Amino acid sequence: MLTGYPLISMGKFVPLLVFIFHVTEGAVKSNETQLYEDLFKNYNKYNHPTVKGADAVKVVFDFQLIRIIDVSAKDQFIKTYAWVNQYWNNPQLRWDPNKYNGIKEIHIQPSDVWVPDILLYNNVDEEDRFAGGKFTYKTNVAMTHDGNSTWLNPAIFKSICKVDVTYFPFDEQDCSLKFGSWSFDSSKVDLHAHGGSMMNDNYVKNGEWRLTLLKSQRNKQKYQCCPHEFIDVTIQMQLQRESLDYILKLIIPCSLISSMIFLGFVLPPESGERIGLSITVLLAMTVFQQLSSELMPSYGFPLLGQYYFACMIEIGASLVVTTLILNFYHRNSRRMPKFLRVVILKWLARVVFPKSSAKDWEVISTNVEAPNCKSTANGNGEQGDSDSEKGSFFLVQSLLEHDKSKISPTYSDPWIPLERKNEFGNSANGTSHYKNTNGQAYDMLSGNRSRHTGNQRKTRFSNYQNNTRRKTSRNHCCTHRQSPEKRGSSIGATSILLDLFQSTNDSELSPQMLKNQKEWIKAARVLDRLFLIISVLIGVTTLFALFLKAPRFR
C-alpha cells in the first residue's frame, strides 16, 4: 500500500502538467492571433500610411554593397550584389504590447501591408524588370508596436554604366545606381539616404576592379510626365581597374617585342640578317596582337591599342630605315654628294660618335700618278737597249710598288668588309697576286704562277676603259723619244703590264670605287648609330607618354 501511493500521485500529476502547457500555448497563440485580427481588421493596405492622407511618408533608404559581380565595357552595364534596407513608420499599424501579452514585434508579408515602391531607375536586367518593390523583394517586413517598419532584402542589380575605355588598362570608371519611387512624387514619399557607412564588413573584393569611392546622394528632379518633383537616392561608385595583370600579360611582352628593332641597328650589315630580323619582329607583333585581342576592349581606341599601333609604326619605320642603311653600305658606283658628306660625315658623325676624332671620318683621296719618265736617248744601241729594258723594268716595278701601296692599306682598313678585302688577292704572307683572263693567279713580283685560282667576278668595263686610257698615255709619254726598237721593247713590256692590270681591274674595284665605298660605309655606320639612338628615345618616350596620360598618374 505504501509503495503504490507515490505512483498513483505521479500518475495524476503528469496529466495536470500537460493540461497547463496546452492552456498556456493556447493563450499565447490567441494573443498573437488576436493582435493580427485587431491590426488588420479595418486596415487597407492601399491606404497611404499617414495620419493625414496629404502628408508625405518619410522613407530611409540604405544600400550596403557586398560584391561587384561584373563590369561590361561592351554592353555598358555594372552588375552588383547588395543588401537593401528600407525604414519607414506606419501609424496605422500600432498596438499596445501590454494588451497582447508583451508582443512588441511581428513579421508580415510585403503583400499584406503598404511598402514603398523604391525601384532602380537605370535597371537593364531582363530577368528582373522592376529591380525593387514587392516584385523583387520577397522577405517579410518587420513591424514594431510603435509603427516602425523595417524591410531588409538582398538583391542583384544590373544597371547602366557608361564604361569609358580610353585609358585602358589604367582606366577609372564612375558608375551610379539611381533608386527612387516610381509612383509617388515628393508630396507622397519623402526619400532620404541613410547616414551611416555604406561599406559592409562582408564586402568581397573584386579581382579586376578596386572600389575607391562609395557614397549616396539625395536628388530632386522634375520630369516631363508629372507636375511634382521626384526624389531619388543615387549611389555613386568609383572603380579603378587592377592593371598589374595587364602590365605582365600585354604591356611588357609588347615592349620586349618592339625593342627587338634596336638589335637591327646593332647587327652588322655583313651578316645579311637585318631585313629578316625586322620582318620577323613585325610578324611577331602582329601575331601577339591577334592573340591578345580577347583581353582588349571590343570598341574604342584605348591607350593600349594606341601603344600597339605606335609599335607597329616604329617597326615598319625601322624596316624602311634598315633598307636605306643597307643601300648606303653596299653602294660604290658613284661618289656621295657633297651635301650628304657634310651633313653625315662631318656633323652627324661628331654627334653620334663624340669620342672619335674628326680625322676618322675624313676620306683621303689616293690618285694613281704616272711614274717619272726620263729620256734615254743615246747613240749606243746596246746602251739604249739596256736603258730601255731598265726603263721598262723600272716602270713595272714602280707601278707594282704604287699598286701595292694603294692596295695594302685597304686590307687593314676597318671600314672595308672582309669579303671585299679578299677580292684583292692578298695571300696570308702578304704577297700580292693578280689574275689573268683565264682566272689563274700570278705572283706580281716573281712572275711565278700561284696555286690559288680566282673566283669569277663581274667585269666592270667602264672603270677598266678609264684606267686603260690613263696607263696608255703614261706609256706613250715614256716611249715617244726612244728609237723604234727601244720603243717597241718598251711598249711590249708596258703592254704586258697593262694586260696584267687589265685582268686585275676587270675583276677588282678601282681606287675611286674603293674610295666611294669607304664613304658610303662610313655614312652607313653613322646612320646606324643615329637611328639606334632615335629608336630608343622614341620607344621609351612612346611608352611613358601614352600611359602617363591616365588620370591615376596625374
Salt bridges, closest charged atoms under 4 A:
GLU25 OE2 - LYS29 NZ 3.35
GLU105 OE2 - HIS107 NE2 3.84
ASP171 OD1 - ARG241 NE 2.62
ASP190 OD2 - HIS192 NE2 2.84
ASP190 OD1 - ARG218 NH2 2.63
GLU208 OE2 - ARG241 NH1 2.68
GLU242 OE2 - ARG210 NE 3.59
ASP245 OD1 - LYS249 NZ 3.49
GLU270 OE2 - ARG525 NH2 3.55
ASP403 OD1 - LYS406 NZ 3.00
ASP413 OD2 - LYS518 NZ 2.74
GLU423 OE2 - ARG420 NH1 3.45
GLU508 OE2 - LYS435 NZ 3.92
GLU508 OE2 - ARG457 NH1 3.60
GLU519 OE2 - ARG335 NE 3.36
ASP528 OD2 - ARG274 NH2 2.70
